[in-house]
Amino acid sequence: MIERITEIAKNKGISLRKLEISIGVSNGYLNSMKTNNSIPGGDVLYKISNTYPDINMNWILTGEGSIDTKDSEATSKKQLELSTMIRMIIREENEILKKEIEGILNKGESK
């Protein structure tokens, strides 16, 4: 997946660093992910989706189809579905974190 994300920089004619800045990740994030054979979290995918709406999220996630959503209506529909799923996952993660933080704060107040 990281290889496809770095392909976005080539597609846009920008450096990896400019791509990292545009999606709000730290310097060297993409190279670190590649070195560690890791995949980005939902928050990073969400930022990519919002920053580059013309990039096919289905292509990023699966390697299927084209990098560009303009290539087909079906691809655009899949991207919309994936973007919606990513947003839902991030909202759920945020709610879980919020509850965990509230629990920690409540424990601190009861002491």
RADAGI-V308401 format. One record per helix or strand of 3 or more residues. SS is the DSSP state (@ for helix, = for strand). FROM is the first residue (numbers start at 1). LEN is the number of residues. Records with the same first field share a line. If there is no record, write none. Layout:
SS: FROM-LEN ; FROM-LEN
This chain:
@: 2-11 ; 16-7 ; 29-7 ; 42-10 ; 57-6 ; 69-3 ; 73-38
